[in-house]
């Protein structure tokens, strides 16, 4: 009776190791995700401790939907939305959301205000939205506003712009220290160092 060839012994060992690897991998996956939880389909660059889970409710009716942040009212209607072309991060530790390359949109009574900003921050405390870096605002009526920074007060529905404010409409322009856009009452107010000019 001949002994078992060393080649067959090696083949048997390889087969046993491969089977053991498959069994272990399957067990590890089931243990890490026991309920088959679907992972987020969108992920932007993020720092340690920060994440961008799609569909996560982060503050009241504010929710992340892909690369967008959306606030809805109690009936599910959109209040405002912001789409980011840069990074989108949520920090539980800092209790805030930050986004870069933002196009923010607010619609009220048929009027749509669009704000372009390099950076947007939403803090859990208060729920106001803060924008920074070369703000451009369009109100849908042919008027354009620029400023260095702005914030949206969720309680009053006012957009307050500060620093190098400029308002262009037709052949007229105005400069001021501050601009208040009262979205709810459809009013505009310029404050501090107001200067009006007409282009010829």
HELIX and SHEET records of a PDB file:
HELIX    1   1 UNK A    6  UNK A   32  1                                  27    
SHEET    1   A 7 UNK A  50  UNK A  51  0                                        
SHEET    2   A 7 UNK A  88  UNK A  91 -1                                        
SHEET    3   A 7 UNK A  96  UNK A 108 -1                                        
SHEET    4   A 7 UNK A  78  UNK A  84 -1                                        
SHEET    5   A 7 UNK A  68  UNK A  72 -1                                        
SHEET    6   A 7 UNK A  62  UNK A  65 -1                                        
SHEET    7   A 7 UNK A  57  UNK A  59 -1                                        
SHEET    1   B 9 UNK A  50  UNK A  51  0                                        
SHEET    2   B 9 UNK A  88  UNK A  91 -1                                        
SHEET    3   B 9 UNK A  96  UNK A 108 -1                                        
SHEET    4   B 9 UNK A 111  UNK A 123 -1                                        
SHEET    5   B 9 UNK A 129  UNK A 138 -1                                        
SHEET    6   B 9 UNK A 144  UNK A 153 -1                                        
SHEET    7   B 9 UNK A 158  UNK A 169 -1                                        
SHEET    8   B 9 UNK A 172  UNK A 182 -1                                        
SHEET    9   B 9 UNK A 187  UNK A 191 -1                                        
SHEET    1   C 9 UNK A  50  UNK A  51  0                                        
SHEET    2   C 9 UNK A  88  UNK A  91 -1                                        
SHEET    3   C 9 UNK A  96  UNK A 108 -1                                        
SHEET    4   C 9 UNK A 111  UNK A 123 -1                                        
SHEET    5   C 9 UNK A 129  UNK A 138 -1                                        
SHEET    6   C 9 UNK A 144  UNK A 153 -1                                        
SHEET    7   C 9 UNK A 158  UNK A 169 -1                                        
SHEET    8   C 9 UNK A 172  UNK A 182 -1                                        
SHEET    9   C 9 UNK A 195  UNK A 198 -1                                        
END                                                                             
